[in-house]
Structures are given as structure tokens and as C-alpha cells.
Amino acid sequence: MKTAVSKNTQKKRNRISDRNKTLIQFLIIILISGLFGGFLSLAIGMTEGGLASLGSILEDFFIKASYILLPTVGFLLLIISFFCYKRQKKQVSALTGDDSDYDRMKEINQKLDRAICILSLNTVLSSILYGLGVSNFHEYFSPAKTLLLCCCYVIAMLAGVFLQRKVIDLQKEINPEKKGDALSMRFQKDWIASCDELEKMIIYKAAYKAYIAIQHTCSILFAIVALLSLWYPTGILPILIVGTIWIVSTVMYTRESMKLSYSGEKEDLDTNL
């Protein structure tokens, strides 16, 4: 009896010790962050004019460079994705249909997933570069350059969408159980509904990792934008944008988590996606 009591006492002491260590580590992080923020604020304040000048130079550079970077980056990523798709299509044609194809099909699926990742990256980067190009429309307006930028953006978007559809159709050819048309508004729901339990678990874990990454990214960006707004006329829009993304991701995750945990209904998770 005494041994059991002593073990319980030791466990409580260990828990208290762990909590104290965690508290100390947290306070140290807060102290270091405060000191870093103070020194950074002081450094920015001492170089206020230089920082504003650097900001203007970078802004001018990225706006002008976007006219070159958009077609270059978009074309390069589309070419890489296209050749990846063509190479894997040849591999699919060479499949024999027996058990020895399992490893080859797994490798093909991995390569096709990379192609989709590159196409998604093309969408994001093209949108960013297009936004940079038209961000100071009145000051840098040029009819020819603006028309070229718009055409490059539309071509990059359309080519990316149709190429992604081709890649997904090839994945469906390898995996006949997969459903959904990439151009349909219900594609994500149809695709997830056709996945097995292991694939769904992978999607859910990847989504949680993405949520954590967004939380960390938003907190860092918010601190950077808030500090820069003290000495550089960034306006309130960057803070509102970062804050909106932060709020939406937090509220949606919490809402769905509570909905699935406390609804009291044994629903299939597919209906809540």
C-alpha cells in the first residue's frame, strides 16, 4: 500500500516538475522574443529613412520584374509538368496488368502527385506575379505591357487547369475506383468520397499539418507587418489580410472540430468535408 502511495506521489511530483520546466521554457522564449523585438524596433527606428528607401527600391523592382517573371516562371513550370505527365503516360501504357506492376504504379502515382504540386505552385506564383504587376497600375501603366501581363496570366491559368485535368485523368486510369472531374465544382468531395480509409487518413493528417503551418506563418507575418507599419507606410491592408486568413483558418478548424466532436450523431466524415 505504501509503495503504491509513494509511486503516486512520485508521479505527481514528476508532473509538477514537467509543468514547471514548461513554464520556465515559455517565459524564456517570451523574454528572448521581447528583447529581439526591442532591438529590431530600435534598429528599424535608427534606419527609418534607409528602410523606406529600400522598400521603394524593392517595390519598384518586383513590379517591373513581374512582366518578365510571370511568363518565364509560368512557362517553365508548365513545361516541367507537361513532360512529367507525358513520361508517366508512357509508363502507364507499358503496364502489363499483373502483380509485378504494383511498385511501378506506386512510383507513377508519386510522380503524378509531384506534377499536380508543380501545377498548384504555378497557380499561386502566377497569381502573385500578376498581382505585383497590376499593384501600381496608375504609376506604371503601359497598354502593351499590361495586355501582355493579362494574356500571360490567363494562358498560365487555363493551361494549368487543363493540364491538371489530364494528370488527374491519368491517375483515374491507374486507379479506376477514383471519381471526380477536375473541372467540376464537386471535384474535391467526389475525389475524397472515392478514397479508401488509409488515403482519407493521409489527407486529414496533411490538412492538419497545413493548418499548423498557416497558424505559425500568420503569427510571424503579423509580427513583421505590425513592426514595419510603425516606420514604413504599409497601410492597414496587409494587417487586415493576414488577420483575416488567421481568423478564418482558426474559426473553421475550431468550428468543424466541435461539430464533429459534439454533434451527437454518428455521421460519416465525408459529409462534413
N, C-alpha and C positions, 0 to 999 in steps of 0.2 A: 504493500500500500504506500509506504513511504517512498519507495522507488518510483512509483507512478506519479506521485505528487511532485517529487523532485524533477522528474522529466518534464512535467507540465510547466513547472516554474522556469526551468531552463529554456523551454520553447518560448515562453512569454518574454524572457529576458532577451533572447535572440531576436524576436520580432521587434522589441523596443529598440534594440541596438541597430537593427537594419533601418528602422524608421528614422532614427537619429542621424545615421550616416547619410540617408537620402536627403534629409533636411539640410544637413551641412553642405552637401554637394550642390543642392539647389541654391542656397544662399551664396556660395562661392561663385556659381555661374551668374547670378544676379549682380554681384559685386563687380565681376570682371566685365560683364556687359555694360554696366553703368560707367565704369572707368573708360572702356573703349568708346562708348558713345560720347562721353565728355571730351576726350582727346580728339575724336573725329570732328565734333562740333567746333572745337577751338581751332583745329587745322583749317576747316572749311571757312570759318569766320576770318581767319588771317589771310586767306587767299580768295576772298569773295570775288574780287574783280577778275582774277585769273580763272576761277571756276566758271564764271559767266561767259568769259571769252572762249574757254574750252568747250562749253556746252553749245555755243553758237557755231563753233567750227565743226563739231561732231554732227550737229543738226543739219548744217549745210552739206556736209559730206554725204550723209546717208540719204538725204532727199535726192541729191543729184545722182548718187551711185545706184539708186533703186532702178533707174531707167536702163542700166546695164545689167544689174544683178538679177532682176526679175526674169528676163528671157534666158539668161545664162543658167541660173540655178534651176529654173523650171525645165528647160530643155535637157539639162544634164540628168536630173532625177528621173524624168520621163524615159530617157534613153536607157538608163540603168534598169529601171523597172521593166521596160519592154523586152530587153534582151534576157532578163531573168525569166520572164514569162515564156518567151519563145524556147529557151533552153529546157525549161521544165515541161513544156508541152511535148517536146521530142522525147523526153524521158517517160512521159505518160504513154506515148504511142508505143514505146518499147516494152511496156509491161506485158507479162505473159498470163497473168491471172491466177497463178498458183501461190502457194505459201511462201515461196522464196522472194516474192515481191514486197513482203511486209516492211523490211528495212528500207527498201528503195522508196516506197510510198511515204514512209515517215520522213525521209530526207526531202522528198519533193514537197510535202506539206510545209516543212520548215522553211524551204526556200521561197515558197509562195507567200508564207506569212511575212517574210522579210520584204518581199515585193510590195505587199499591202502597207507595211510600215513605211517604206520609202515613198509610196504614193500619198499616204497621210501626211508625211513630212513635207511633201511638195505642196499640198493644200495649205498647210499652216505657213510655210515660208513665203509662198506666193502671195498670200493674203497680207502678211506683214509688209512685204516689199511694196505691194500695191498701196497699202495704207500710208507708207512712208512717202511714196511718190506723189500722192494727192493731199498730203497733210498740210502743205503750204501752197495750195493751188493758186491763190491770187498772186503771190510773190514770184513763183517760178513758172507761171503759166506759159506754155508753148503748145499751140494746137497740134503740131506734128508729133511732139514727144508725148503729149497727153493721149492722143489717139493710139500711138504705138503701145504705150503702157496698158491702156484698156484692152487692146486686142491681145496682147501677150497674156494678160491675166485671164481673160475669157478662154483663150485657147488652152492655157495650162490647166484651168479648172475642168473644162469639158474633156480634154484628153485624159486627165487623171481619173475622172469619173468612169468613162467608158473602158479604160484600161483596167481599172479596179474591178469592173463588172466581168471582164474577160478572165481575170485571175480567179475570182470567186467561182465562176462557172467551171473553171478547170478543177478547182477544189471539189466542187459538187460532182464532177465526173469521177474523181478518185473516191469520194465518199458519197455514194448515192442517197444515203439517209439524210443528208443535209438539204434544207429547204430555204427558200427565200430568193428574191430578186434584188440585186444591189441597187436598182433604181427605184424600188418600192419604198414607200414611207414606213411600211411594216417590216422592213428587212431585218432589223435587229431582233424584234420579237420572234419572227419566223425562224431566224437562224438559231437563236438560243433555245427555242422550243424543240428544235431537231437535234440538239446536242445531248450526249449521254451525261450521266451524273458526274463522271470524272471531269469532263470538259466544262460542265457548269461550275464545278468547284474551282477549276483553274480560272475561269472568268471572274468569279466572285472574289477570289484572293487577289487577282490582278487589279480589280476595281478598288479594293480596299487599299492596296499599295498606292494606286493613283490618288486616292483621296488623301492619304497621309502626305504624299509628295506635294499636293496642292496646298494643304494646310501649312506646311513648312515654307513653301515658296511664297505664299501670300504674306506670311508673317515677316519674312525677310524683305520682300518688295515693299511692304507697307512701311517698314522702318526706314528703308532707303529713300522712298518717295517723301516721307514726312520730314526727314532731315534735309533733303535737297530743297524742299519747298520753303525752308527758312531763309535760304540765301540765293535761290535761283527761281525766277518767276515761272514755275511749272503750272500754276493754277490749281484748282481743286479737282479737275477731271481725272488725273492719274490716281489720286487718293480714292475718289468715288468708284473708279473702275476696279481697282484692287480690292477695295472693301466690298463691292457688290459680288465679285467672284468668291470672296472669302465667306460672305454671308450665305450665298446660295448653296455652296458646297456643304457648309456646316448644317444649315437648316434641312436640306434634302436628305443628308445622311442620317441625321437625328430623327427626322420625321419617318423615313422608311424603316429605320431600326425599331422605333417604338410601334409602328404599325404592324410589323411582322412579329414583334415580341408580345404585344399585349392585345392583339385583335381578338384573341379567344377563339379563332377559327383555324382549323387545320387546312389551310389553303396551300395549293401548290405555289412555290415561289415564282414560277413562270408568270402567273397572273399579276404579280406585283412589280414586274420589271417595266 
